[in-house]
Amino acid sequence: MASKTKEGGTGWVPYHIPEDVSLNTRMHLTREQVEEILPILQSFVETGDLPD
């Protein structure tokens, strides 16, 4: 794929994904992981910013 970029360049290269290929971008989180990130997400909901 990198060989298809302009010489010395980088970036996205068009790539056809066949119809019979299934892609899933869901995150798989444990309950413990959710418990850890929930306060961060709640802060984002309330303020529009992520905490430091």
N, C-alpha and C positions, 0 to 999 in steps of 0.2 A: 504494500500500500504506500509506504513512504516513497517508493520508487516512482509513483505516479504524481507526486507533487512537483511543482516547478523546481528546477535545479537550485539547491540551497534553501528551498522554502519548506514551510511546515503548514499544517492546517488540516481541515476536514477534506476527505476524499469521498466523492459519491460512491456508494456501495449498495448494489441491489440486494435486498433480502428476499429470498424466495417466499412465496405465499404459504408454503407448508412449514415454515419455521415460526415457532411461537416464542415471542419475547415477553418476559415479565419483569417489571422493574420495581416490584414491591419489596419493601424491607422486611426481613424476618428478625423480629426482636423478641427477646425473652421478657418475661414480666419484670425481671430485675433491671434490664436495660431501659424499659419504659419508665419504671419508677425513678431511674436516675435522670432521664431527660425531660420528664414531665414538668418539673419546676422551671426548666429553661424555656420550654415551649409556652408555659403559662405566662411567664414574664414577657415573652415576645407578643403574645396576644394582648396583654394589658398595655404595653409600652410601644410596641412596634420595633423594638431594638432587642438584640441578643445581649445578655449580660456578659461582662468581661470575664 
